[in-house]
Amino acid sequence: MVEQGIKFTVLASHQAARVRRIGDRNWKEVRNAGIDPTMAYTVNLPSKRQISIFFYDGPISHAVAFEDILKNGDVFAKRLTGAFSEKRNHSQLVNIATDGETYGHHHRFADMALAFALQDIEANNMAKITNYGEFLEKYPPTHEVEIIEKTSWSCVHGVDRWWSDDGCTTGAGSHPDWNQKWRTPLRNAFDFLRDTLEGKYEAAAGRLLKDPWDARNGYIDVILDRSPESVRRFFGKYAVKELTEAEKTTALKLLELQRHTMLMYTSCGWFFDELSRPEPVQVMQYAARVVQLAQDLFGEKIEEEFLKILEQAKSNIPEQGDGRRIYEHLVKPSMLNFKEVGAHYAVSSPFEKYGEQSDIYCYSVENEDRRTLDCGDTRLVTGRVKIKSKISGETALISYGVSQTGSHDIAAGVSVNMGEDEYRKMVDEVSQACSGADYSRVIRTLEQSLGGMPYSLRSLFHDEAREVLGDILESAISGVDTAYRQLYQHHYPPVRFLSELGGPIPKAFRSAAELIIDIELRRTINSDSIDAESLKNLLDTAAKWQIEIDTDGIAYDFKLSLEKMMVRLTAQSLDTAPLKNLLEAVSLARGLPFPVDLWKVQSLFWDMKSTKYPEIKQKAEQNDPQAKEWVEGFVALGNSLSIR
């Protein structure tokens, strides 16, 4: 760290062994978190260099992560400032270390508590908000510390947690019979990839880049900004010469190889208790990309050797088997190449209105040809696109053919870098066969030209698959909706009368009512202006007839609608109608029998209060009647949102 110019780092208190004032001979033992965390320390390294150390406040950090301290910003502020002590005769720093996702993900609205606490501390001069660098400059270390080697923040067993079965897990209470012996072979498999490819990378990159390892470190600038100008700057600084486009692609793929080699050591891959959890699977996906790039760059077939080591990692879940099985079932299906991207484009083309230029994740797609034919009850799409990786700049020409019968019966084939003449021949033969109503010849032509038609809706990337299937099912549901609506509307009066007499609601009618009320609730909530009266009536009817409604789904839709209304309000000037509608909707949300997440609405309101509101308030104070009415409504909205 010191060699890289890092001046200080942050450790946990239990990592300190002993301390002494600089210049003193006697040490004081501070094991078991006995060190004072309110000051900076220095560590004398074997290299004769030094690095400064801060120790975070363990009890407060634990309270933030695992207790209820973030439910109240005022309580949080007092807990932070309460860590200062008049008994100390040195300038004090109170610092905590927590995960970023604590504020909003693990604890809802914790980000608001943090913001309030910091503002409260600063506004009331309870303490000065600072950072480590400023504090270190003003108050350099007066004490030196020795740390306990091979320790870590988050585990009493130290760094063993990241490579061995140290007995420490996140789920020991739930699975006391599980072990983490899989950690060692997982790391061994990754070490095999790293060590096998290190020299090959250095040799290949050395022909293109001045210093392969310096370029690898500098590649972070490209990761953060993949614009053409950023890539040009990178090669201008690190390339041994003016590289051709092909050489640039090779260099970028080599750097991606190194990036994924580092990513496969991501900490959380070893932190949890089971090999088939998302975290170990994710680091295996990084390793799979290393394998894929090694094959592409060096023709290096190392996957089997890698898997032989990986299969020594045994899952605690019998059905998951070992690392090899997890890799083959959970990792390999997610690996992408140009053919897979082309298959996604082809299968989605009957549903998606692609333009001449489109983006699919980290690929850009340029349309070169597209033709649609109706062949009886079957729809045919043939086309040709140029796909380019935004990461490496590599390109491929994809020819495709798709057959769609009905709404969801899809068969597709793709070919990489098919010749122009061969593509034209395929298109002409398909057109002729289709015009002659010879559907079997159409399919034979596509299969022969494209090497089969193995792709279907299952070939879509997951997010798009859900969207397409949602559209297909929406069409089917609309027919059901019509039939149930007729039943509901026709029999509503007598069934309501029956309900008022205390009679049981017929099961068939209850099912129809459940569907229609749910649909009407969503339509009402998703409209531009929420009709509060209609919404109340629907909820009252559902309550009277004891109809279960999808409260989570309704609450989510309500949240989105309120956010849209708030965004529209920020774009308005002094129009009070949107303000009244939003106030009525928020008041209604507050009175629902289930919670609605108002966090984003509150945040947008706060931003508006800090920016737009003062100007309009000034107009109101100058007796502008429209501004007065708007301010009154805005204040009422703030009260409804519990913002003072």
Stockholm file with secondary structure:
# STOCKHOLM 1.0

chainA/1-644         MVEQGIKFTVLASHQAARVRRIGDRNWKEVRNAGIDPTMAYTVNLPSKRQISIFFYDGPISHAVAFEDILKNGDVFAKRLTGAFSEKRNHSQLVNIATDGETYGHHHRFADMALAFALQDIEANNMAKITNYGEFLEKYPPTHEVEIIEKTSWSCVHGVDRWWSDDGCTTGAGSHPDWNQKWRTPLRNAFDFLRDTLEGKYEAAAGRLLKDPWDARNGYIDVILDRSPESVRRFFGKYAVKELTEAEKTTALKLLELQRHTMLMYTSCGWFFDELSRPEPVQVMQYAARVVQLAQDLFGEKIEEEFLKILEQAKSNIPEQGDGRRIYEHLVKPSMLNFKEVGAHYAVSSPFEKYGEQSDIYCYSVENEDRRTLDCGDTRLVTGRVKIKSKISGETALISYGVSQTGSHDIAAGVSVNMGEDEYRKMVDEVSQACSGADYSRVIRTLEQSLGGMPYSLRSLFHDEAREVLGDILESAISGVDTAYRQLYQHHYPPVRFLSELGGPIPKAFRSAAELIIDIELRRTINSDSIDAESLKNLLDTAAKWQIEIDTDGIAYDFKLSLEKMMVRLTAQSLDTAPLKNLLEAVSLARGLPFPVDLWKVQSLFWDMKSTKYPEIKQKAEQNDPQAKEWVEGFVALGNSLSIR
#=GR chainA/1-644 SS CGGGTCCEEEECGGGEEEEEETTCSCCEECTTTCSCTTSCEEEECTTSCEEEEEECCHHHHHHHHHSSGGGCHHHHHHHHHTTCCTTCCSCCCCCCCCCGGGBTTTBTTHHHHHHHHHHHHHHTTSSCCCCHHHHHHHSCCSEEEEECTTCCSSCTTGGGGGTSCCSCCSCTTTCTTCCCTTHHHHHHHHHHHHHHHHHHHHHHHHTTBSSHHHHHHHTHHHHHCCSHHHHHHHHHHHBSSCCCHHHHHHHHHHHHHHHHHHHTTCTHHHHSSCTTSHHHHHHHHHHHHHHHHHHHHHCCCCHHHHHHHHTTSBCSSGGGCBHHHHIIIIIGGGCCCHHHHHHHHHHHTTTSCCCSEEEETTEEEEEEEEEEEEETTEEEEEEEEEEEETTTCCEEEEEEEEEEETTTEEEEEEEESCCHHHHHHHHHHHHHHHHTTCHHHHHHHHHHHHTCCCBCGGGSCHHHHHHHHHHHHHHHHHHHHHHHHHHHHHHHHHHHHHHHTTCCCCHHHHHHHHHHHHHHHHHHHHSSSCCHHHHHHHHHHHHHTTCCCCHHHHHHHHHHHHHHHHHHHHHCSSCHHHHHHHHHHHHHHHTSSSCCCCHHHHHHHHHHHHHTHHHHHHHHHTTCHHHHHHHHHHHHHHHHTTCC
#=GC SS_cons         CGGGTCCEEEECGGGEEEEEETTCSCCEECTTTCSCTTSCEEEECTTSCEEEEEECCHHHHHHHHHSSGGGCHHHHHHHHHTTCCTTCCSCCCCCCCCCGGGBTTTBTTHHHHHHHHHHHHHHTTSSCCCCHHHHHHHSCCSEEEEECTTCCSSCTTGGGGGTSCCSCCSCTTTCTTCCCTTHHHHHHHHHHHHHHHHHHHHHHHHTTBSSHHHHHHHTHHHHHCCSHHHHHHHHHHHBSSCCCHHHHHHHHHHHHHHHHHHHTTCTHHHHSSCTTSHHHHHHHHHHHHHHHHHHHHHCCCCHHHHHHHHTTSBCSSGGGCBHHHHIIIIIGGGCCCHHHHHHHHHHHTTTSCCCSEEEETTEEEEEEEEEEEEETTEEEEEEEEEEEETTTCCEEEEEEEEEEETTTEEEEEEEESCCHHHHHHHHHHHHHHHHTTCHHHHHHHHHHHHTCCCBCGGGSCHHHHHHHHHHHHHHHHHHHHHHHHHHHHHHHHHHHHHHHTTCCCCHHHHHHHHHHHHHHHHHHHHSSSCCHHHHHHHHHHHHHTTCCCCHHHHHHHHHHHHHHHHHHHHHCSSCHHHHHHHHHHHHHHHTSSSCCCCHHHHHHHHHHHHHTHHHHHHHHHTTCHHHHHHHHHHHHHHHHTTCC
//
